[in-house]
Amino acid sequence: MERDIHARLKQVWSYLPKDWDVVFLGYCCSDEGFYPALNAHVDPTAPNETVSCIHPSRSPLCTHAYALTRASACRLLVQLRYPPFAYSRALDGAVSWLIQSGRIKSFSIVPCLILQRKVSASDITPGTGSHEQHHLVNGVFGGAGKVVPANYTCVNNIIY
């Protein structure tokens, strides 16, 4: 996660419409900057300042970092429990479909504030590392593209 996550959230939170359902703090395999930013007047080239923008979501995948309202959590559960829809696809794909179909109103923070990293072996995809194009500017475990230092241990996706 970005070291200055609190400040970045403050940059964008007031731009959210009152009827938002989900805000993706991190995502993968998607161009979430596709639609214009709600806070587009912010100058992303301002010197010595990292700017986060909030965009209407296009098709975010991965559910490792998101916020949702209590009401939208209930609506999401209703949608995901609907028998023809339940278990018909991976959870992140189901949420992405609900966004694309207009059933939930979602926004994405660009660039990501939180990323998932593959630092250990997986039973789904061989090897370590990621093919993801996103990176952190000043992450708590290092900046862009840095790996977890050797003196840290990852157990069940928790880094110690």
VEXMIGU-881754 format. One line per 3 residues: their letters; for each residue x, y, z of C-alpha. Coordinates in steps of 0.5 Angstrom, whole numbers, plus 2048, in hexadecimal, padded with zeros to 3 digits. Layout:
a	X/Y/Z ~ ...
***
This chain:
mer	800/800/800 ~ 802/807/7FF ~ 805/80A/805
dih	801/811/804 ~ 7FB/80D/803 ~ 7F7/811/808
arl	7F9/818/804 ~ 7F7/815/7FE ~ 7F0/812/800
kqv	7EF/819/803 ~ 7F1/81C/7FC ~ 7EB/818/7F8
wsy	7E6/816/7FE ~ 7E2/81D/7FD ~ 7E1/81C/7F6
lpk	7DD/815/7F6 ~ 7D5/816/7F5 ~ 7D1/815/7FB
dwd	7CE/80F/7F8 ~ 7D5/80B/7F7 ~ 7D5/803/7F8
vvf	7DC/801/7F7 ~ 7E3/805/7F7 ~ 7E9/800/7F4
lgy	7EF/802/7F8 ~ 7F3/7FD/7F4 ~ 7F1/7F9/7EE
ccs	7F5/7F5/7E8 ~ 7F4/7F4/7E1 ~ 7F0/7FA/7DF
deg	7F1/801/7DD ~ 7ED/804/7E2 ~ 7EF/80B/7E0
fyp	7EB/80A/7DA ~ 7E5/80F/7DC ~ 7E7/816/7DE
aln	7E8/817/7E5 ~ 7E3/81B/7E9 ~ 7E9/81F/7EC
ahv	7EC/820/7E5 ~ 7EE/828/7E7 ~ 7F4/825/7EB
dpt	7FA/826/7E8 ~ 7FE/81F/7E7 ~ 804/822/7E5
apn	805/827/7EC ~ 80C/826/7EE ~ 80D/822/7F4
etv	806/820/7F5 ~ 803/819/7F3 ~ 7FC/81A/7F1
sci	7F7/815/7F2 ~ 7F0/815/7ED ~ 7EA/812/7EE
hps	7E7/80F/7E8 ~ 7E0/80C/7E6 ~ 7E2/804/7E6
rsp	7E2/801/7DF ~ 7E3/7FA/7E1 ~ 7E8/7F9/7E7
lct	7EA/7F2/7E9 ~ 7ED/7EF/7EF ~ 7EA/7F0/7F6
hay	7F0/7F1/7FA ~ 7EF/7F9/7FC ~ 7E8/7FC/7FC
alt	7E3/800/800 ~ 7DB/7FF/800 ~ 7D6/802/804
ras	7D1/7FE/809 ~ 7CB/7FF/804 ~ 7CF/7FD/7FE
acr	7D2/7F7/802 ~ 7CB/7F4/803 ~ 7C9/7F6/7FB
llv	7D0/7F2/7F9 ~ 7CE/7EC/7FD ~ 7C7/7EC/7FA
qlr	7CA/7EC/7F3 ~ 7CF/7E7/7F5 ~ 7CA/7E2/7F8
ypp	7C5/7E2/7F2 ~ 7C5/7DB/7F0 ~ 7C6/7DB/7E9
fay	7CC/7E0/7EA ~ 7CF/7DD/7F0 ~ 7D5/7D9/7EF
sra	7D5/7DB/7E8 ~ 7DC/7DE/7E7 ~ 7E2/7E0/7EC
ldg	7E0/7E5/7F1 ~ 7E4/7EB/7EE ~ 7E1/7EA/7E7
avs	7DA/7EA/7EA ~ 7DB/7F0/7ED ~ 7DE/7F3/7E7
wli	7D7/7F1/7E3 ~ 7D3/7F4/7E8 ~ 7D7/7FB/7E7
qsg	7D6/7FA/7E0 ~ 7CF/7F8/7E0 ~ 7CE/7FF/7E4
rik	7CB/7FA/7EA ~ 7D0/7FE/7EF ~ 7D4/804/7EE
sfs	7DB/804/7EF ~ 7E1/808/7EE ~ 7E9/807/7EE
ivp	7EF/80B/7F1 ~ 7F4/80C/7EB ~ 7FA/80A/7EC
cli	7F8/804/7F1 ~ 7F9/806/7F9 ~ 7FA/7FE/7FA
lqr	7FD/7F9/7F6 ~ 7FD/7F1/7F7 ~ 804/7EE/7F6
kvs	806/7E7/7F4 ~ 80C/7E6/7F9 ~ 80B/7DE/7FA
asd	809/7D8/7F6 ~ 802/7D7/7F4 ~ 7FE/7D1/7F2
itp	7FA/7D5/7ED ~ 800/7D8/7E9 ~ 807/7D6/7E9
gtg	80D/7DA/7EB ~ 80D/7E1/7EF ~ 80D/7E8/7ED
she	807/7EB/7E9 ~ 806/7ED/7E2 ~ 801/7F3/7E4
qhh	803/7FA/7E1 ~ 801/7FE/7E8 ~ 806/800/7ED
lvn	806/804/7F3 ~ 80A/80A/7F4 ~ 80C/80A/7FB
gvf	80A/803/7FE ~ 80B/801/805 ~ 810/7FC/802
gga	813/800/7FD ~ 811/804/7F7 ~ 810/802/7F0
gkv	811/7FB/7EE ~ 815/7F9/7F5 ~ 814/7F2/7F8
vpa	813/7F1/7FF ~ 81A/7F1/803 ~ 81D/7EA/804
nyt	81D/7EB/80C ~ 815/7EB/80B ~ 811/7E5/80B
cvn	80A/7E4/807 ~ 805/7DF/80A ~ 7FE/7DE/808
nii	7FF/7E5/804 ~ 801/7E9/80A ~ 808/7EC/80A
y	80C/7EB/811
***
